[in-house]
């Protein structure tokens, strides 16, 4: 962990509310927190601190990041949702499915009741919230019962009551259980409560001012005073949060920002009415390129490998042709999908929040030195957002395999990793193996019309780079950027540096390439060992007479490893493969274990 680099990065954090992420070297989120001021809160972790938990977090931290929200209260809700989604290692609280409370109004009943609920269910009732802390929800229930006299009793009590309860005497309920109020009048009070819960305060206040004035004109001063107090309480009521929908929507909010030739798209992923995760894309566009086409092509690529939600909130209206093209593709994946531009204030606010984070992505990219430096030193055509690394592993040419790892925006994307069994090469020939893996990878991308990488990395030196270049020319892709890294001297080779380039050992660009190489090597050697172990096991079993495919599979499932089979008794083996075969197996292993 480079503490000085992280401290410099934190100095540029905004002093606004948000949530922050501590990430390890693999890009995995290990801790999530919320803050009223992101800069001050995250900076406090790097002060001298005896807290054992903080020390453990920092010992694994390689990067810090953040997400902007509009208030500290909304930061609490999003923090809760993100912790449940990412399950970070060092977050001990909020990992379960407990949630903040909601208000439930049973509008599907003749005399609706008002309750506190921890879950939103599809039961015909209306839900509002969530609330943090829970006392806010209780205070709002108290305000509604004092103002509109709605019942809060359970249905079993409501149906069986013969006389009004204490709530009626305290003027907190209109006693619909005893028919002290008509259903029509009660529903009018429910309608006013809904105005409050839906945030239609201006409309509600107009109605209440009218009722207060009318009561005063009729000399009903006690009633006028009641409505005056209700009006004061409503005027002091704060706005509720907007980052959770009680409609259980599956919605992606797409924010957009542009700076010079760089465009950023930021996605909030709302599932079951909660913003649970987010992601981003950085794009380079020429000045004469069409913005609608760029958005559509990016969304087509984005949703090719991701779940398509029911609704997608777009940052601007698309032209009819582009919208039809996008709709046709998305409806194949999800027939309920709908694209729209927001008209409601809440949706417009969510879009603005996503756009703010899109603008921040552009600001952060200026400070993300590994990719920026890599583009500069290798003289690449564009920022290498997508890097694909290739490595080969074999033992004297046996069980040769290839690995392909993918780094997006400087971080590994393990869902995109691929393994290759070498099919056309005999003997230990890394050059031919690299040729096969790279050819198969690029040919498939071309056939499936998927995006090509911005930079291809091959483990090795000048020879490996030359082999990779031949593949690109053969496939008609001579403009695709390439690089390689020789292990001993850590010399970087590319088309711009055919004789090699040595970077400072502390260079962020070098560290990124080393990480790509090490990850490709780890992935390749792990796959190779699995293949070699499987072959060793199978070859010994294949050499036994009387042990066909069915029996061999049965033994594998029963005993697992070869060493376990060697250790078991004849009687145990006989239960699985029969006595005759069991004796033959034990004789085989006993003879192979003796030395002459």
TAMODA-V429646 format. One record per run of one state. SS is the DSSP state (A for helix, B for strand, O for the rest). FROM is the first residue (numbers start at 1). LEN is the number of residues. If there is no record, write none. Layout:
ss={SS,SS}
from={FROM,FROM}
len={LEN,LEN}
//
This chain:
ss={O,A,O,B,O,B,O,A,O,A,O,B,O,A,O,B,O,B,O,B,O,A,O,B,O,A,O,A,O,A,O,A,O,A,O,A,O,B,O,B,O,B,O,B,O,A,O,B,O,A,O,B,O,A,O,A,O,B,O,B,O,B,O,A,O,B,O,A,O,B,O,A,O,B,O,B,O,B,O,A,O,A,O,A,O,A,O,A,O}
from={1,3,11,18,24,29,36,38,45,52,61,63,69,72,87,101,106,113,118,126,132,134,149,151,152,155,161,166,170,176,179,183,198,201,218,221,236,244,245,251,260,262,272,274,285,291,304,311,314,320,334,338,341,345,368,369,379,386,396,398,409,411,413,414,417,418,422,430,448,455,460,462,475,481,487,491,495,501,503,508,543,549,560,562,568,570,578,579,594}
len={2,8,7,6,5,7,2,7,7,9,2,6,3,15,14,5,7,5,8,6,2,15,2,1,3,6,5,4,6,3,4,15,3,17,3,15,8,1,6,9,2,10,2,11,6,13,7,3,6,14,4,3,4,23,1,10,7,10,2,11,2,2,1,3,1,4,8,18,7,5,2,13,6,6,4,4,6,2,5,35,6,11,2,6,2,8,1,15,3}
//
